[in-house]
């Protein structure tokens, strides 16, 4: 059945080296729902804000049946110059598949109108991979036996110097989700260092409270990315079995808290393949759409990651979402939110990213490593050593900044490294 | 009898071209076409793009003799716009500044109130201030008082290529304001630029229309010709004849003594 939420039990694996007690706890979480906490219940210390967007998104998602959209709905959506939520539903449905080329043409026109031929380039920097969550599909999950690492300030600065030397001006700082190992002040230190070496600083870390986002904004962060992974609470509950990340509503409201704290922009995403990707794509776009209406000053952007193989589990696959489906989702995003940024990460291949940058994407990563402390070896400055932390997932496009710039220019696009000035 | 040259004066500078390249879509080829084919003598530059270590710094591509018009895009209030303008001056971009203040990331509509505040501050700091604005007569008058060198009303939402959606209100500014009125944003075709010039606009700023054209240099030439044609028509007084109709050959009031 197209788009249906597979159980995704294929994602679950036992890593070598776990103690019998840990294995037993892990299996109990996986097999016995009664030992898992309520994903809708906040944990102590989690700020609750008054916002109705969660309920609206869940209601819209629940009412959406992609199989009921018709070719006529799709044609109507394509003809509109401002597209409604119904139009978005049609464009995400199986009925839109035969119209993909037309969607791409229209998406390209919108992208060019709003962004010209520019494509921004950034790079992610993982500074720690400790994690307190058990998310079954993630390489950093607390039951995966990987080399854990947390860079200290000197190591972070060394990584940043290497990256900055390549010419990069925008950086996205990432950590695993552990307040114990990578606290808010530690992330603040990283932001401050990043401000010295880069023009634009993004954060992709665990969700936090408004006052904490305000603190990080003061220390140099510009925008906040939080992936909701899946907006389908039932499926979310089955995939995020333990840890603070299990609390779905706290995660959902992260972008709103970040904007209240004065962050310049926020980014949204579902990890396509965890549940019905059409419904998740609808929810992602509506989450961004309704929050932008509340915060018209915010720069919003969307990502569209698919599952990738991880350390100790090479079989993780995106399921039913092929490149055509991914392209359809991205075109639908562009047609519904023509002004929004769209980021396509190195989870996708070079050929896909070259193609999609001409249609809908406005930002791509280059010079990517999802490991910890390995830029010196990956950027060819020294040999790899044992003191590197394992990767979150396998990337699919290892192009350097220089290669990415050359390739994008070759596609007739203008690579841009910086779109912001600190004053 | 030699005709006096038709020029546009902004601050201390005089221009013979009435086409200004906007900054939205960044491309080196576009700058070349704007200068060589559209005859632009002024190019808008987004300070946030100029302030880069990038090897393709846009500043390196601005030909000599072209006036830089740094803009404050990205500013969300007057204070931020003032800081960006001062940074532009420090970067060596000169004393011209186009004020853009937006609290809206979707339509990028200008915030008129904050724009007045920034204009006042920057004009008193000695900048030649060109404020981007929503065409409102009261605001335009406030901008004149604040020391603006011109006003830059939007023709249509930025990047929309929809032409002169605000034509009636721009006409009021042209009729009532003593400063040059430069139509900015929304101009999608040479015919629309021509019409704005016929109405009495002092100059046209455009970017997307050129940047998104299939043949940028050719479209740049088309804009130059259209702007020149519209300007000539305005100077010839074409607008009155066309829009108000022919006068009756026997005046209706001819019987009055």
Interface residues (C-beta under 8 A of the other chain):
Chain A: X112 X113 X114 X115 X116 X117 X118 X167 X169 X199 X265 X292 X296 X297 X298 X299 X300 X339 X414 X416 X417 X418 X419 X420 X421 X423
Chain B: X24 X25 X26 X27 X28 X47 X48 X49 X51 X52 X53 X54 X55 X74 X76 X80 X83 X84 X86 X87 X102 X103 X104 X105 X106 X107 X159 X160 X161 X208 X211 X212
